């Protein structure tokens, strides 16, 4: 059995707490924004300097000046604020972001994360991931269970260059929710 990407995003939302701040990485994690309900009172942070991202705008609301760190257009909620990169990374590095949800290429049993490059392939850059995995209070990885070649991405030890050491708290894939325990992964919930 497996979950759709929307169901994976719903599983991530269940891990978030009322009134928290959340940073969503590029790619699949951005789907989480559209699954958060207003009652949760969550403030989504984007490292390019926005606190109060609401998700994707409707076609008639698109503004080229409102983008997230992945350069996708966004909408904002009432009370949103804008600031420079120094302030944004000060929030991250200062431990003021409760959750970050990032994609991953590999996560190992010790909670190590590789999510930014494959040697020999074109790299777009690290972005804010290295800061986020060390500054956010809880790190959630939302990724496919296997890569395009069918290799499982939950591994005993990462082989790709690391983004962070011992930083992953929980992993959500289309097959379930997992927690690294130092020697393996505990299955918290399996897809039905």
N, C-alpha and C positions, 0 to 999 in steps of 0.2 A: 504494500500500500504506500501511497505517497500523497503529499499535500501539493496544492497549486502554490504559486508564488504569493497569491493573495492570502491563502491559508497560513503560509509561513509568516507573512507580515502580521496576521492576527495573533499568531503564537508569540511573536516578539512583543506586540502591544500588551499581552497578558503579563509580561514580565516587568512592565513599566509601572511606576507608582504615581498616584494622584499628585499633581502639583510639581512634578519633577522637571528638570531640564534635560534635553536629549539632543545629541548631535547625530545626524544620519549621514553615513558615508555615501559616496557616489554609487550608482548602479542599483542593484536590488534593494539595498536598505532605504532608498528614497521612497519606496512603496509604503513604508510604515506611516508616513505623514498622512496619507489619505485614509488610513484605517483607525487613526486616533479620533475619539469622539470629543466634542467640546467639553463634556462633563468631566473629562479626565484632567482638564486644566493644565496641560503639558505645554511647556515653551520649547519649541524646536530651535536649536542653535545651528547656524552655519558659519564655518570658520572664516568666510570672507567678510563677516561683520554684520550678521543679522540675528536677532533673538526675537522669535515670534513668527517663524515660518508656519504657514497653514497647509501647504501642499501645492498641488498644481492648480493654476488658474483656469477658469473657463475661457473659451476662445475670445469672448468679448472683453475679458479683463487682462489679457496679456500685456505686460509692460517689459520692454527690452532692458529697463534699468533695474528690474527686480529679478535677481538670479541667485542661485545657491552656489556653493563652492564647485559644483560640477558643471557650472555654466548653463543650468536648466532654468527656465522661467519658473517663478514661484508666486504664490499669493501670500499675503501676510495677515495675521490676525490683529484685532484691535489691541492697542498697547504695545505693538512691536517697536523695537528700537534698532538703530543702525549705528555702527561704530567702525573704527579702523582695525586693521589686522593686528596691530600691537595690543589693543584692548581685547580683541577676540582671543588671541593666543594667551593673553594674561588670564582670561577666564578659564581656559583649558588647563594651562600649566598650574594655575592656582588651585585646582581641585574644585571648581565651581560648576562643573558639568556632571550631573548625576549618572547619566547613561550615554554610551556611544554605541552605535550599531554600525558595524563595518562589514564589508565583504572579506573573503579570505581565499587564498590559494591552498594553504595548508594550516591545520591546527594540530598540535601534537598533545600527547597525554599529559605533559607538564604545563600546558596552558600557553605554550609558545605560539606565536602567530607569524606567518609569512603571508603578506598580502600586497606586495608592491612590485615585485619583479620576478621574471624568469630569466636566468642568465642566457645571453645570446639573442634575446628577443627585444624589440623596441620597448622602451620604458617611457611613460608619460610623466613619471615623477612620484615622489612619496606623498605629496600633499600634506595634510595635517595628521595622518594616521599615527606617526611615531609619537607625536605630542598627545594625541587623544588616548592611545592605549595606556599611557603613563599618567595622564591627568584626570581622566573620567573615573568616577567611583566604581562603575560597573561596566565591563566590556562584553558586549553581545556580538557574536559573529553570525551573520545571516548569509549562507552560501549554499550552492548546490553540493550534494553529498559526494559527487565524483566529478572529475574534470572531463574534458571533451574526449579523452582517450579511455574513459571508464575507470581511471585510477581513483580510489577513495581518497578524499581529502582530509579525513580524520586519520592521522598517522601516529605511529609510536614515537617518531622523532622527525622534526621538520628537516627537509633537505634543501629547501629554497632559502635565500637570504631572509633573515628575521626582521620583522617590524618591531617586535617586543618580546621580552623574555618573561614567562610566567604571568602574562597579563589577561588571558582569556578566562572569563567567568562562566560563560554559557555559549553553546553553539546551537543554532536552529538551521536545519536542512529540510529538504522535502521528505525525509524519512523519519524525522523526530527532533527532539530537544535533548542535548547531551551536555554533560559537565565533565571536563577533564579532572581526573582524580590523582594524577601523578604517575600512574602506571598504565592507565587505560582510560576509558570514558564510561561514565555512568549514564544509562539511558533514563532520562527523567520522564519522557513521554514519547511514545512511538506513534507515527502517523496511523490513522485508522481508515 
